[in-house]
């Protein structure tokens, strides 16, 4: 589920749900429900390339930490991802996670056509590295 910050602050989880909360680097954290079983917060700018010296781009460390968070909650019934507007960063993260997990992406791509391409590409890089590592382990054990 992809929401804007405003929608996320009004949303109340109904089951075992986790939240990935994305904010601008200088923004206070979103006030999301305490009914989430876990909340992962991160800050990065909504850009695809550095325009200002202090821009924080989405990076491999962000993708790794998000993946680690998701892996820690394998029985979560729903993952809610939000950013300020809910149109770029959060759908980029959601699509990246869908790609990693083999989940369907077509509906999300259609409903959020402005998703951040950098974010999704960083997850794709991570997925490629994971596949390479798995192949190396398999070939080393034969």
C-alpha positions in Angstrom: 0.0 0.0 0.0 1.4 3.4 -1.0 0.2 6.6 0.7 1.0 10.2 1.1 2.2 11.5 4.4 -1.2 13.0 5.1 -3.0 9.8 4.3 -0.4 7.8 6.3 -1.0 9.9 9.4 -4.7 9.2 9.2 -4.4 5.5 8.5 -5.1 2.9 11.2 -3.7 -0.6 10.7 -6.3 -3.4 11.0 -4.0 -6.3 11.4 -0.3 -7.1 11.6 1.0 -4.3 9.4 4.4 -2.7 9.1 5.3 0.8 7.9 8.1 2.3 5.8 8.0 6.0 6.5 10.0 8.2 4.1 10.5 11.9 4.9 12.5 14.8 3.5 15.9 15.1 5.2 14.9 18.3 7.1 11.3 17.2 7.9 10.1 16.0 11.2 9.0 12.3 11.3 5.5 11.5 10.2 3.0 10.8 13.0 2.0 7.3 12.0 -0.2 5.1 14.1 1.2 3.2 17.1 -0.8 0.2 16.0 1.8 -0.7 13.4 3.8 -3.6 14.6 7.0 -1.9 13.3 7.9 1.3 11.6 11.1 1.9 9.6 12.0 5.5 9.1 14.4 6.9 6.5 15.1 10.3 5.0 16.2 11.1 1.4 15.4 13.7 -1.2 12.9 13.2 -4.0 15.5 13.5 -6.7 17.1 11.2 -9.3 20.4 13.0 -9.4 22.3 15.4 -7.2 21.3 18.9 -8.0 22.4 20.6 -4.7 25.5 19.6 -2.8 23.4 18.6 0.3 20.9 16.4 -1.7 20.6 13.0 -0.2 20.1 10.4 -3.0 18.5 7.0 -2.4 21.4 4.6 -2.1 22.2 0.9 -1.8 22.5 1.3 2.0 18.9 2.5 2.0 17.7 -0.5 -0.1 19.6 -2.9 2.1 18.1 -1.5 5.3 14.6 -1.6 3.9 15.1 -5.2 2.7 16.5 -6.1 6.1 13.5 -4.5 7.8 11.0 -6.4 5.5 12.9 -9.7 6.1 12.5 -9.2 9.9 8.7 -9.3 9.5 8.0 -12.3 7.3 4.5 -12.7 8.7 3.4 -9.1 8.2 0.0 -9.0 6.6 0.5 -5.7 4.8 3.4 -3.2 4.1 2.4 0.4 4.0 5.0 2.7 2.4 4.6 6.5 2.5 6.4 9.6 1.5 5.4 13.3 1.4 3.1 13.2 -1.6 2.9 9.4 -2.2 3.7 9.7 -5.9 7.5 9.3 -6.3 9.6 7.9 -3.5 7.1 5.6 -1.9 5.9 3.9 -5.1 9.6 3.6 -6.1 10.3 1.7 -2.9 7.2 -0.4 -3.2 8.0 -1.3 -6.8 11.6 -2.1 -5.9 10.4 -4.4 -3.1 7.9 -6.0 -5.6 10.7 -6.7 -8.0 12.9 -8.3 -5.3 10.0 -10.5 -4.1 8.6 -11.4 -7.4 5.3 -9.6 -6.6 3.1 -8.1 -9.4 3.9 -4.6 -10.3 1.5 -3.6 -13.2 -1.3 -2.1 -11.1 1.2 -0.1 -9.0 2.9 1.2 -12.1 -0.4 2.3 -13.6 -1.7 3.9 -10.4 1.6 5.7 -9.7 3.2 6.6 -13.0 5.5 9.2 -11.5 7.5 6.7 -9.4 11.1 7.5 -8.7 13.2 5.6 -11.3 16.5 5.9 -9.2 14.9 4.2 -6.2 13.6 1.2 -8.2 17.0 0.9 -10.1 18.9 0.8 -6.8 16.7 -2.2 -5.7 17.4 -3.8 -9.1 21.1 -3.5 -8.5 20.6 -5.1 -5.2 18.6 -7.9 -6.7 21.4 -8.5 -9.3 24.0 -8.7 -6.6 21.9 -11.2 -4.6 21.5 -13.4 -7.7 25.2 -13.3 -8.4 26.0 -14.2 -4.8 23.6 -17.1 -4.9 25.1 -18.4 -8.2 28.6 -18.2 -6.7 27.5 -20.1 -3.6 25.9 -22.8 -5.8 29.0 -23.2 -8.0 31.3 -23.3 -5.0 29.3 -26.1 -3.4 29.4 -28.4 -6.5 
